[in-house]
Amino acid sequence: MLSLRTPDERFPDFGFPPHYASVPDGDGGSLRMAWIEDGPADGPVVLLLHGEPSWSYLYRTMLPVLAAAGFRAIAPDLVGFGRSDKPAAIGDHSYARHVEWVRALAFDVLDLRDVTLVAQDWGGLIGLRLVAETVTSGHGDRFAAVVAANTGLPTGDVDMPAVWWEFRRAVEKAPELDVARLVQSGCRTRFTPEVRAAYDAPFPDETYKAGPRAMPLLVPTRPDDPSTEANRAAWATLAELDLPFLCAFSDGDPITAAMEPVLRERMPGAAGREHPTITGAGHFLQEDAGPALAAEVVRFRAQAGPPHTGRTPEVPR
């Protein structure tokens, strides 16, 4: 598998030094994955998974809030994004491979346990599958809770909204993919030149953009999609899993809004819980309202009870 690595000097210094580790690429080689983190090393873990086409920079305003509450907050860069290596062929990206790459980093490398998953966009497609498959494999102690924020777990049995199809067609047809513009289009706040440059930083030229181009193609959109059966199996597990579950969707995301009531209804751990709406935010609610989302994560974990190990988080006042 041919992969590319973005030069370090392209990335901004935003207060969180990168960490690196290698994971198997699924093709006989390895890939370097990157992550940033904040908070005490022995604190309860929050794993923050970004989506398409962003990177861990998206969580820069959430990490300090979580760290101040006593959490160890970890935000990886998905393979193909951020500082992580970028397989150069669109065909090297598959849904199953992305799940495995995150699993390998989180569990084989970092050995995380009692994890609170915070997942947005593709972070949920990957993270919810990972939760289900981890439970199925007999390692249910890896996760303590889940926060779903503007995400879901599609099976292709229900059509995606028209705005998503517009996004997919734009990504497929664009001769040059303007990544920062795509992220900006999913936000209500207007980017400064520095923020725009940060979202463009991982991709020096078009050869680095196989990941962003591949991800829309990997979303199950038909009942016979190659990933549909795995997602249906994941749903069967999740629907029986009494794991504390919070929906923290924004009030301005036409892409995922329809997925929130499905998660509330089907996830046993969501029942009887007050699910917040993050106001004034678009699809990338971490960019528009990161501290507010982080505060809801802290409140949720305090209400759901502390993980099996580690310190109890402090609730924001």
C-alpha positions as a Markdown table, in Angstrom:
| # | Residue | x | y | z |
|---|---|---|---|---|
| 1 | Met | 0.0 | 0.0 | 0.0 |
| 2 | Leu | 1.5 | 3.3 | -1.1 |
| 3 | Ser | 0.9 | 6.0 | 1.5 |
| 4 | Leu | 1.9 | 9.7 | 1.9 |
| 5 | Arg | 3.0 | 11.6 | 4.9 |
| 6 | Thr | 2.3 | 15.3 | 5.2 |
| 7 | Pro | 5.4 | 17.3 | 6.2 |
| 8 | Asp | 5.3 | 18.5 | 9.8 |
| 9 | Glu | 6.0 | 22.1 | 8.9 |
| 10 | Arg | 2.5 | 22.4 | 7.3 |
| 11 | Phe | 0.7 | 22.0 | 10.6 |
| 12 | Pro | -0.1 | 24.9 | 12.9 |
| 13 | Asp | 1.0 | 24.9 | 16.6 |
| 14 | Phe | -2.3 | 25.0 | 18.4 |
| 15 | Gly | -1.1 | 23.9 | 21.8 |
| 16 | Phe | -1.2 | 20.1 | 21.6 |
| 17 | Pro | 1.9 | 18.3 | 20.5 |
| 18 | Pro | 1.3 | 15.2 | 18.4 |
| 19 | His | 1.9 | 11.6 | 19.4 |
| 20 | Tyr | 2.6 | 8.9 | 16.9 |
| 21 | Ala | 2.3 | 5.1 | 16.7 |
| 22 | Ser | 2.2 | 2.5 | 13.9 |
| 23 | Val | -0.7 | 0.2 | 13.1 |
| 24 | Pro | -0.9 | -2.6 | 10.5 |
| 25 | Asp | -2.2 | -1.3 | 7.2 |
| 26 | Gly | -4.1 | -4.5 | 6.3 |
| 27 | Asp | -1.9 | -5.0 | 3.3 |
| 28 | Gly | 1.3 | -6.4 | 4.9 |
| 29 | Gly | 2.8 | -3.0 | 5.9 |
| 30 | Ser | 2.1 | -0.4 | 8.5 |
| 31 | Leu | 0.7 | 3.1 | 8.8 |
| 32 | Arg | 1.6 | 5.9 | 11.2 |
| 33 | Met | -1.3 | 7.3 | 13.1 |
| 34 | Ala | -1.3 | 10.5 | 15.1 |
| 35 | Trp | -3.2 | 11.8 | 18.0 |
| 36 | Ile | -3.3 | 14.7 | 20.5 |
| 37 | Glu | -4.4 | 14.5 | 24.1 |
| 38 | Asp | -4.8 | 16.6 | 27.2 |
| 39 | Gly | -5.6 | 15.9 | 30.8 |
| 40 | Pro | -4.2 | 13.6 | 33.5 |
| 41 | Ala | -2.7 | 10.3 | 32.4 |
| 42 | Asp | -4.7 | 8.4 | 35.0 |
| 43 | Gly | -8.0 | 10.2 | 34.3 |
| 44 | Pro | -11.1 | 8.5 | 32.8 |
| 45 | Val | -10.6 | 8.4 | 29.0 |
| 46 | Val | -12.7 | 10.3 | 26.5 |
| 47 | Leu | -11.9 | 9.2 | 22.9 |
| 48 | Leu | -12.9 | 11.9 | 20.4 |
| 49 | Leu | -13.3 | 10.7 | 16.8 |
| 50 | His | -13.6 | 13.3 | 14.0 |
| 51 | Gly | -15.2 | 12.8 | 10.6 |
| 52 | Glu | -14.9 | 13.8 | 7.0 |
| 53 | Pro | -12.9 | 15.8 | 6.0 |
| 54 | Ser | -11.6 | 17.2 | 9.3 |
| 55 | Trp | -8.9 | 16.1 | 11.7 |
| 56 | Ser | -8.1 | 16.4 | 15.5 |
| 57 | Tyr | -7.7 | 20.1 | 15.2 |
| 58 | Leu | -11.6 | 20.1 | 15.3 |
| 59 | Tyr | -11.4 | 19.2 | 19.0 |
| 60 | Arg | -9.0 | 21.9 | 20.1 |
| 61 | Thr | -11.5 | 23.9 | 22.1 |
| 62 | Met | -13.0 | 20.8 | 23.8 |
| 63 | Leu | -9.7 | 19.2 | 25.0 |
| 64 | Pro | -9.1 | 21.9 | 27.7 |
| 65 | Val | -12.6 | 21.7 | 29.1 |
| 66 | Leu | -12.4 | 17.9 | 29.4 |
| 67 | Ala | -8.9 | 18.0 | 30.9 |
| 68 | Ala | -10.0 | 20.6 | 33.5 |
| 69 | Ala | -12.8 | 18.2 | 34.6 |
| 70 | Gly | -10.2 | 15.4 | 35.1 |
| 71 | Phe | -10.5 | 13.5 | 31.9 |
| 72 | Arg | -7.7 | 12.2 | 29.7 |
| 73 | Ala | -9.0 | 13.4 | 26.4 |
| 74 | Ile | -7.6 | 11.7 | 23.3 |
| 75 | Ala | -8.3 | 12.9 | 19.7 |
| 76 | Pro | -6.8 | 10.7 | 17.0 |
| 77 | Asp | -6.4 | 11.6 | 13.3 |
| 78 | Leu | -8.1 | 9.0 | 11.2 |
| 79 | Val | -5.9 | 7.3 | 8.6 |
| 80 | Gly | -6.0 | 9.6 | 5.5 |
| 81 | Phe | -6.5 | 12.7 | 7.6 |
| 82 | Gly | -4.5 | 15.2 | 9.8 |
| 83 | Arg | -1.0 | 14.1 | 10.7 |
| 84 | Ser | -1.8 | 10.4 | 10.1 |
| 85 | Asp | -0.5 | 8.6 | 7.0 |
| 86 | Lys | -2.6 | 8.9 | 3.9 |
| 87 | Pro | -3.1 | 5.8 | 1.7 |
| 88 | Ala | -2.8 | 7.2 | -1.8 |
| 89 | Ala | -5.4 | 5.1 | -3.6 |
| 90 | Ile | -9.1 | 5.5 | -3.0 |
| 91 | Gly | -9.4 | 1.8 | -3.2 |
| 92 | Asp | -7.1 | 1.3 | -0.2 |
| 93 | His | -9.8 | 2.9 | 2.0 |
| 94 | Ser | -12.7 | 0.7 | 3.2 |
| 95 | Tyr | -15.1 | 1.0 | 6.0 |
| 96 | Ala | -13.8 | -2.2 | 7.7 |
| 97 | Arg | -10.2 | -1.0 | 7.5 |
| 98 | His | -11.0 | 2.3 | 9.1 |
| 99 | Val | -12.7 | 0.5 | 12.0 |
| 100 | Glu | -9.7 | -1.7 | 12.4 |
| 101 | Trp | -7.2 | 1.1 | 12.2 |
| 102 | Val | -9.0 | 2.9 | 15.1 |
| 103 | Arg | -9.3 | -0.3 | 17.0 |
| 104 | Ala | -5.6 | -1.0 | 16.7 |
| 105 | Leu | -4.6 | 2.4 | 17.9 |
| 106 | Ala | -7.1 | 2.6 | 20.8 |
| 107 | Phe | -6.7 | -0.9 | 22.1 |
| 108 | Asp | -3.5 | -2.5 | 20.8 |
| 109 | Val | -1.3 | 0.6 | 21.1 |
| 110 | Leu | -2.9 | 2.7 | 23.8 |
| 111 | Asp | -4.7 | -0.2 | 25.7 |
| 112 | Leu | -7.7 | 2.1 | 26.5 |
| 113 | Arg | -10.4 | 0.9 | 28.9 |
| 114 | Asp | -13.6 | 2.3 | 30.2 |
| 115 | Val | -13.7 | 4.7 | 27.3 |
| 116 | Thr | -16.3 | 7.4 | 26.8 |
| 117 | Leu | -16.6 | 7.6 | 23.0 |
| 118 | Val | -17.5 | 11.0 | 21.6 |
| 119 | Ala | -18.2 | 10.6 | 17.9 |
| 120 | Gln | -19.3 | 13.0 | 15.1 |
| 121 | Asp | -19.9 | 12.3 | 11.4 |
| 122 | Trp | -17.6 | 9.4 | 10.3 |
| 123 | Gly | -16.4 | 9.2 | 13.9 |
| 124 | Gly | -19.8 | 7.7 | 14.7 |
| 125 | Leu | -19.9 | 5.4 | 11.7 |
| 126 | Ile | -16.5 | 4.0 | 12.8 |
| 127 | Gly | -17.0 | 4.4 | 16.6 |
| 128 | Leu | -20.4 | 2.8 | 16.8 |
| 129 | Arg | -19.3 | -0.2 | 14.7 |
| 130 | Leu | -16.2 | -0.4 | 17.0 |
| 131 | Val | -18.3 | -0.4 | 20.1 |
| 132 | Ala | -20.5 | -3.2 | 18.8 |
| 133 | Glu | -17.7 | -5.3 | 17.5 |
| 134 | Thr | -15.7 | -4.9 | 20.7 |
| 135 | Val | -18.7 | -6.2 | 22.7 |
| 136 | Thr | -19.2 | -9.1 | 20.3 |
| 137 | Ser | -15.5 | -10.1 | 20.6 |
| 138 | Gly | -15.9 | -10.3 | 24.4 |
| 139 | His | -14.2 | -7.0 | 25.4 |
| 140 | Gly | -17.2 | -5.0 | 26.6 |
| 141 | Asp | -15.1 | -3.4 | 29.3 |
| 142 | Arg | -13.4 | -1.2 | 26.7 |
| 143 | Phe | -16.3 | 1.2 | 26.6 |
| 144 | Ala | -18.1 | 2.9 | 29.5 |
| 145 | Ala | -20.4 | 5.3 | 27.6 |
| 146 | Val | -21.1 | 6.9 | 24.2 |
| 147 | Val | -21.9 | 10.4 | 23.1 |
| 148 | Ala | -23.3 | 10.7 | 19.6 |
| 149 | Ala | -23.0 | 14.2 | 18.1 |
| 150 | Asn | -24.3 | 14.7 | 14.5 |
| 151 | Thr | -23.7 | 11.1 | 13.4 |
| 152 | Gly | -25.4 | 7.8 | 12.9 |
| 153 | Leu | -25.0 | 4.2 | 11.7 |
| 154 | Pro | -26.6 | 3.9 | 8.3 |
| 155 | Thr | -27.4 | 0.6 | 6.7 |
| 156 | Gly | -28.6 | 1.7 | 3.3 |
| 157 | Asp | -32.2 | 0.8 | 4.1 |
| 158 | Val | -33.2 | 4.5 | 4.4 |
| 159 | Asp | -32.0 | 6.9 | 1.8 |
| 160 | Met | -29.6 | 9.6 | 2.8 |
| 161 | Pro | -30.9 | 13.2 | 2.7 |
| 162 | Ala | -30.6 | 15.3 | -0.5 |
| 163 | Val | -28.0 | 17.6 | 1.0 |
| 164 | Trp | -25.7 | 14.6 | 1.6 |
| 165 | Trp | -26.1 | 13.4 | -2.0 |
| 166 | Glu | -25.1 | 17.0 | -3.1 |
| 167 | Phe | -22.0 | 16.8 | -0.9 |
| 168 | Arg | -21.1 | 13.3 | -2.3 |
| 169 | Arg | -21.5 | 14.5 | -5.9 |
| 170 | Ala | -19.4 | 17.6 | -5.2 |
| 171 | Val | -16.6 | 15.5 | -3.7 |
| 172 | Glu | -16.7 | 13.0 | -6.6 |
| 173 | Lys | -16.7 | 15.6 | -9.4 |
| 174 | Ala | -14.4 | 18.4 | -8.1 |
| 175 | Pro | -11.1 | 18.4 | -10.0 |
| 176 | Glu | -9.6 | 20.1 | -7.0 |
| 177 | Leu | -11.1 | 19.3 | -3.6 |
| 178 | Asp | -11.2 | 22.4 | -1.4 |
| 179 | Val | -11.2 | 20.7 | 2.0 |
| 180 | Ala | -11.3 | 23.9 | 4.1 |
| 181 | Arg | -14.3 | 25.1 | 2.1 |
| 182 | Leu | -16.1 | 21.8 | 2.8 |
| 183 | Val | -15.6 | 22.2 | 6.5 |
| 184 | Gln | -16.6 | 25.8 | 6.4 |
| 185 | Ser | -19.8 | 24.9 | 4.6 |
| 186 | Gly | -20.8 | 22.7 | 7.6 |
| 187 | Cys | -20.2 | 25.5 | 10.2 |
| 188 | Arg | -22.1 | 28.6 | 11.2 |
| 189 | Thr | -19.0 | 30.5 | 12.4 |
| 190 | Arg | -16.9 | 32.1 | 9.7 |
| 191 | Phe | -13.3 | 30.9 | 9.5 |
| 192 | Thr | -10.3 | 33.2 | 10.0 |
| 193 | Pro | -7.5 | 32.7 | 7.5 |
| 194 | Glu | -5.6 | 30.8 | 10.2 |
| 195 | Val | -8.5 | 28.3 | 10.7 |
| 196 | Arg | -9.0 | 27.8 | 7.0 |
| 197 | Ala | -5.2 | 27.1 | 6.6 |
| 198 | Ala | -5.3 | 24.6 | 9.4 |
| 199 | Tyr | -8.0 | 22.5 | 7.7 |
| 200 | Asp | -6.1 | 22.7 | 4.4 |
| 201 | Ala | -2.8 | 21.8 | 6.1 |
| 202 | Pro | -3.0 | 18.0 | 5.9 |
| 203 | Phe | -3.3 | 18.0 | 2.1 |
| 204 | Pro | -0.4 | 19.6 | 0.3 |
| 205 | Asp | -1.9 | 18.6 | -3.1 |
| 206 | Glu | -4.5 | 16.4 | -4.7 |
| 207 | Thr | -2.5 | 13.2 | -4.3 |
| 208 | Tyr | -3.0 | 13.4 | -0.5 |
| 209 | Lys | -6.8 | 13.6 | -0.7 |
| 210 | Ala | -7.7 | 9.9 | -1.3 |
| 211 | Gly | -9.2 | 9.7 | 2.2 |
| 212 | Pro | -11.6 | 12.7 | 1.8 |
| 213 | Arg | -12.6 | 11.5 | -1.6 |
| 214 | Ala | -13.1 | 7.9 | -0.5 |
| 215 | Met | -15.3 | 8.5 | 2.6 |
| 216 | Pro | -18.5 | 9.5 | 1.0 |
| 217 | Leu | -18.3 | 6.4 | -1.3 |
| 218 | Leu | -18.0 | 4.2 | 1.8 |
| 219 | Val | -21.3 | 5.3 | 3.4 |
| 220 | Pro | -23.9 | 2.5 | 2.9 |
| 221 | Thr | -26.6 | 3.9 | 0.7 |
| 222 | Arg | -28.3 | 0.6 | -0.5 |
| 223 | Pro | -29.6 | -2.4 | 1.3 |
| 224 | Asp | -27.0 | -4.5 | -0.6 |
| 225 | Asp | -24.0 | -2.2 | 0.1 |
| 226 | Pro | -20.8 | -4.1 | 1.0 |
| 227 | Ser | -20.9 | -2.7 | 4.6 |
| 228 | Thr | -24.6 | -3.1 | 5.2 |
| 229 | Glu | -24.5 | -6.5 | 6.8 |
| 230 | Ala | -21.8 | -5.5 | 9.2 |
| 231 | Asn | -23.8 | -2.4 | 10.2 |
| 232 | Arg | -26.9 | -4.4 | 10.7 |
| 233 | Ala | -25.0 | -6.8 | 12.9 |
| 234 | Ala | -23.7 | -3.8 | 14.8 |
| 235 | Trp | -27.2 | -2.5 | 15.3 |
| 236 | Ala | -28.4 | -5.8 | 16.6 |
| 237 | Thr | -25.7 | -5.7 | 19.3 |
| 238 | Leu | -26.2 | -2.0 | 20.1 |
| 239 | Ala | -29.9 | -2.4 | 20.5 |
| 240 | Glu | -29.3 | -4.9 | 23.3 |
| 241 | Leu | -26.5 | -3.0 | 24.9 |
| 242 | Asp | -27.3 | -1.1 | 28.2 |
| 243 | Leu | -24.5 | 1.3 | 27.9 |
| 244 | Pro | -25.0 | 4.9 | 28.9 |
| 245 | Phe | -25.8 | 6.8 | 25.7 |
| 246 | Leu | -26.2 | 10.5 | 25.0 |
| 247 | Cys | -27.3 | 12.3 | 21.9 |
| 248 | Ala | -25.8 | 15.7 | 21.7 |
| 249 | Phe | -26.8 | 16.9 | 18.2 |
| 250 | Ser | -26.7 | 20.5 | 17.0 |
| 251 | Asp | -29.7 | 22.6 | 16.0 |
| 252 | Gly | -28.4 | 23.2 | 12.5 |
| 253 | Asp | -27.4 | 20.1 | 10.7 |
| 254 | Pro | -29.6 | 18.9 | 7.9 |
| 255 | Ile | -27.3 | 15.9 | 7.2 |
| 256 | Thr | -27.7 | 14.0 | 10.4 |
| 257 | Ala | -30.8 | 15.5 | 12.1 |
| 258 | Ala | -33.0 | 12.5 | 11.2 |
| 259 | Met | -30.6 | 10.1 | 12.8 |
| 260 | Glu | -31.0 | 11.5 | 16.3 |
| 261 | Pro | -34.5 | 10.1 | 17.0 |
| 262 | Val | -33.4 | 6.7 | 15.7 |
| 263 | Leu | -30.6 | 6.6 | 18.2 |
| 264 | Arg | -32.7 | 7.8 | 21.1 |
| 265 | Glu | -35.3 | 5.1 | 20.3 |
| 266 | Arg | -33.1 | 2.2 | 19.6 |
| 267 | Met | -30.2 | 2.6 | 22.1 |
| 268 | Pro | -31.3 | 1.2 | 25.5 |
| 269 | Gly | -28.9 | 3.5 | 27.4 |
| 270 | Ala | -30.5 | 6.6 | 25.9 |
| 271 | Ala | -33.9 | 5.9 | 27.5 |
| 272 | Gly | -35.1 | 8.3 | 30.2 |
| 273 | Arg | -32.2 | 10.6 | 29.6 |
| 274 | Glu | -32.3 | 14.3 | 28.9 |
| 275 | His | -30.5 | 14.8 | 25.6 |
| 276 | Pro | -29.2 | 18.3 | 25.0 |
| 277 | Thr | -29.4 | 20.3 | 21.8 |
| 278 | Ile | -26.2 | 22.3 | 21.0 |
| 279 | Thr | -27.6 | 25.6 | 19.8 |
| 280 | Gly | -26.0 | 27.9 | 17.2 |
| 281 | Ala | -24.0 | 25.1 | 15.6 |
| 282 | Gly | -23.9 | 23.4 | 12.2 |
| 283 | His | -22.7 | 20.0 | 11.2 |
| 284 | Phe | -19.2 | 20.5 | 12.7 |
| 285 | Leu | -20.6 | 21.5 | 16.1 |
| 286 | Gln | -17.1 | 21.1 | 17.7 |
| 287 | Glu | -16.0 | 24.1 | 15.6 |
| 288 | Asp | -19.1 | 26.1 | 16.3 |
| 289 | Ala | -19.7 | 25.2 | 20.0 |
| 290 | Gly | -16.9 | 23.0 | 21.2 |
| 291 | Pro | -16.8 | 24.1 | 24.8 |
| 292 | Ala | -20.6 | 23.7 | 25.1 |
| 293 | Leu | -20.4 | 20.2 | 23.7 |
| 294 | Ala | -17.5 | 19.3 | 26.0 |
| 295 | Ala | -19.5 | 20.6 | 29.0 |
| 296 | Glu | -22.4 | 18.3 | 28.1 |
| 297 | Val | -20.0 | 15.3 | 27.9 |
| 298 | Val | -18.7 | 16.1 | 31.4 |
| 299 | Arg | -22.3 | 16.5 | 32.8 |
| 300 | Phe | -23.4 | 13.2 | 31.1 |
| 301 | Arg | -20.5 | 11.2 | 32.6 |
| 302 | Ala | -21.2 | 12.6 | 36.1 |
| 303 | Gln | -24.8 | 11.7 | 35.8 |
| 304 | Ala | -24.2 | 8.3 | 34.4 |
| 305 | Gly | -21.7 | 7.5 | 37.1 |
| 306 | Pro | -17.9 | 7.2 | 36.9 |
| 307 | Pro | -16.2 | 4.6 | 34.8 |
| 308 | His | -15.0 | 1.4 | 36.5 |
| 309 | Thr | -11.5 | 2.9 | 37.2 |
| 310 | Gly | -10.0 | 6.4 | 37.5 |
| 311 | Arg | -11.0 | 9.6 | 39.1 |
| 312 | Thr | -14.5 | 11.0 | 39.1 |
| 313 | Pro | -14.9 | 14.0 | 36.7 |
| 314 | Glu | -15.7 | 17.4 | 38.0 |
| 315 | Val | -19.0 | 18.8 | 36.8 |
| 316 | Pro | -18.8 | 22.3 | 35.1 |
| 317 | Arg | -20.6 | 25.0 | 37.1 |
